[in-house]
Amino acid sequence: MLRLALSGGSGRMGKAIQDLIKEEFSETIVLIGSVERLVQATEVTALCSQVDVMVDFSAPSQISPLAAACAEGGCALVTGTTGIDTEGQQALLAASQKIPILHEPNFSLGIQIVAHLIAQAAILLGETVDIEILEKHHRYKADAPSGTALFLGEALARATNTSLQEKAEWPRLPYREDPRAPGTLRFSCQRGGTVVGTHRIDFFAPDEVLTIEHQAQDRRIFARGALQAALWIRARPPKAYKLADMLADRGL
Ligand SMILES: NC(=O)c1ccc[n+]([C@@H]2O[C@H](COP(=O)([O-])OP(=O)(O)OC[C@H]3O[C@@H](n4cnc5c(N)ncnc54)[C@H](OP(=O)(O)O)[C@@H]3O)[C@@H](O)[C@H]2O)c1
């Protein structure tokens, strides 16, 4: 049995994970406890020392103390929190010297497939094709563009041998009349209602438009991916992993 703790257990993703453990993982995963806001660092470290893996879907400010507590307590960390700043990224990297860590902005298999498809499309369509990523999320989502949109943008940039900073043309406000530079990537974001997460990538080539879209219809897809990652990471040596490492390990 994998002994698991949750960070962000009272949130939307935390609830989805607790439900899924009962429905699909009751024979392989047991939930030992959860980290709540304002809990003392020593209590978090104590919890980390009692479990195999901490699964986190919380907020960027939680990442540095949580990574340190996992490293000190000796449990692996699987985190899906997005909008993590440079300090948080560095804290994850430092902790990955001592424990296995997997940070992924989107735990659905479908988005991993989309990343492959759009990289292929970008190569085939050539470096001058105009690309737009549109993402839609529920009204409470805090970060923008979504971590998934940035992940897809990085996949596109890598495919065309450049960086996201160079490839992306950030919002052109106030409105400018000069045409966009060829081959650039733009993002747009919509927030409203209860949308779980939609990502649409449009490639605007001369006289044709290619569109690839992914719609997350239930948070269970993210919860399932995170729990599968928790089971997979338990036996790994300390390192910073991605979901692609787990999929490659399974021949996908
Ligand atoms: N990687 C993926 O596949 C994926 C999928 C969906 C969402 N996400 C990301 O996961 C994160 C959570 O999403 P959500 O929709 O579940 O959000 P949510 O419903 O707002 O839940 C956030 C949870 O984190 C807790 N929290 C917030 N700040 C904290 C802090 N400083 N210390 C401890 N706990 C804190 C909240 O506690 P309170 O109840 O006390 O506020 C709540 O339990 C976001 O970054 C989101 O973008 C990732």
The ligand as an SDF file (V2000), in Angstrom:
LIG
                    3D

 48 52  0  0  0  0  0  0  0  0999 V2000
   -1.4260   19.8880  -12.8580 N   0  0  0  0  0  0  0  0  0  0  0  0
   -2.7220   19.6890  -13.0910 C   0  0  0  0  0  0  0  0  0  0  0  0
   -3.1170   18.7340  -13.7900 O   0  0  0  0  0  0  0  0  0  0  0  0
   -3.7110   20.6530  -12.4720 C   0  0  0  0  0  0  0  0  0  0  0  0
   -5.0850   20.4550  -12.6320 C   0  0  0  0  0  0  0  0  0  0  0  0
   -5.9650   21.3070  -11.9700 C   0  0  0  0  0  0  0  0  0  0  0  0
   -5.4600   22.3400  -11.1750 C   0  0  0  0  0  0  0  0  0  0  0  0
   -4.1150   22.5250  -11.0830 N   0  0  0  0  0  0  0  0  0  0  0  0
   -3.5210   23.5510  -10.2170 C   0  0  0  0  0  0  0  0  0  0  0  0
   -3.6240   23.0740   -8.8730 O   0  0  0  0  0  0  0  0  0  0  0  0
   -3.7260   24.2000   -7.9820 C   0  0  0  0  0  0  0  0  0  0  0  0
   -4.9760   24.0580   -7.1090 C   0  0  0  0  0  0  0  0  0  0  0  0
   -6.1190   24.0630   -7.9430 O   0  0  0  0  0  0  0  0  0  0  0  0
   -7.5970   23.9620   -7.3280 P   0  0  0  0  0  0  0  0  0  0  0  0
   -8.5370   24.2010   -8.4520 O   0  0  0  0  0  0  0  0  0  0  0  0
   -7.7220   22.7070   -6.5230 O   0  0  0  0  0  0  0  0  0  0  0  0
   -7.5870   25.2320   -6.3570 O   0  0  0  0  0  0  0  0  0  0  0  0
   -8.4830   25.5310   -5.0730 P   0  0  0  0  0  0  0  0  0  0  0  0
   -9.8140   24.8620   -5.1920 O   0  0  0  0  0  0  0  0  0  0  0  0
   -8.4110   27.0130   -4.8650 O   0  0  0  0  0  0  0  0  0  0  0  0
   -7.7000   24.7900   -3.8680 O   0  0  0  0  0  0  0  0  0  0  0  0
   -6.4590   25.2430   -3.4040 C   0  0  0  0  0  0  0  0  0  0  0  0
   -6.1400   24.5180   -2.1080 C   0  0  0  0  0  0  0  0  0  0  0  0
   -4.8520   24.9330   -1.6510 O   0  0  0  0  0  0  0  0  0  0  0  0
   -4.9750   25.4410   -0.3280 C   0  0  0  0  0  0  0  0  0  0  0  0
   -4.0200   26.5470   -0.1490 N   0  0  0  0  0  0  0  0  0  0  0  0
   -3.9940   27.7320   -0.7830 C   0  0  0  0  0  0  0  0  0  0  0  0
   -2.9520   28.4770   -0.3340 N   0  0  0  0  0  0  0  0  0  0  0  0
   -2.3180   27.7250    0.5970 C   0  0  0  0  0  0  0  0  0  0  0  0
   -1.1950   27.9290    1.4220 C   0  0  0  0  0  0  0  0  0  0  0  0
   -0.4770   29.0490    1.3550 N   0  0  0  0  0  0  0  0  0  0  0  0
   -0.8410   26.9360    2.2830 N   0  0  0  0  0  0  0  0  0  0  0  0
   -1.5410   25.7850    2.3460 C   0  0  0  0  0  0  0  0  0  0  0  0
   -2.6280   25.5340    1.5800 N   0  0  0  0  0  0  0  0  0  0  0  0
   -3.0110   26.4950    0.7170 C   0  0  0  0  0  0  0  0  0  0  0  0
   -6.3950   25.9100   -0.1990 C   0  0  0  0  0  0  0  0  0  0  0  0
   -6.7260   25.9660    1.1690 O   0  0  0  0  0  0  0  0  0  0  0  0
   -7.9600   26.8890    1.6840 P   0  0  0  0  0  0  0  0  0  0  0  0
   -9.1580   26.0190    1.4700 O   0  0  0  0  0  0  0  0  0  0  0  0
   -7.6080   27.1520    3.1080 O   0  0  0  0  0  0  0  0  0  0  0  0
   -7.9580   28.1290    0.8320 O   0  0  0  0  0  0  0  0  0  0  0  0
   -7.1180   24.7970   -0.9800 C   0  0  0  0  0  0  0  0  0  0  0  0
   -7.2280   23.6260   -0.1740 O   0  0  0  0  0  0  0  0  0  0  0  0
   -3.7140   25.4370   -8.8820 C   0  0  0  0  0  0  0  0  0  0  0  0
   -2.4010   25.9150   -8.9800 O   0  0  0  0  0  0  0  0  0  0  0  0
   -4.1890   24.9010  -10.2370 C   0  0  0  0  0  0  0  0  0  0  0  0
   -3.7500   25.6850  -11.3300 O   0  0  0  0  0  0  0  0  0  0  0  0
   -3.2460   21.6930  -11.7120 C   0  0  0  0  0  0  0  0  0  0  0  0
  1  2  1  0
  2  3  2  0
  2  4  1  0
  4  5  1  0
  4 48  2  0
  5  6  2  0
  6  7  1  0
  7  8  2  0
  8  9  1  0
  8 48  1  0
  9 10  1  0
  9 46  1  0
 10 11  1  0
 11 12  1  0
 11 44  1  0
 12 13  1  0
 13 14  1  0
 14 15  2  0
 14 16  1  0
 14 17  1  0
 17 18  1  0
 18 19  2  0
 18 20  1  0
 18 21  1  0
 21 22  1  0
 22 23  1  0
 23 24  1  0
 23 42  1  0
 24 25  1  0
 25 26  1  0
 25 36  1  0
 26 27  1  0
 26 35  1  0
 27 28  2  0
 28 29  1  0
 29 30  1  0
 29 35  2  0
 30 31  1  0
 30 32  2  0
 32 33  1  0
 33 34  2  0
 34 35  1  0
 36 37  1  0
 36 42  1  0
 37 38  1  0
 38 39  2  0
 38 40  1  0
 38 41  1  0
 42 43  1  0
 44 45  1  0
 44 46  1  0
 46 47  1  0
M  CHG  2   8   1  16  -1
M  END
$$$$
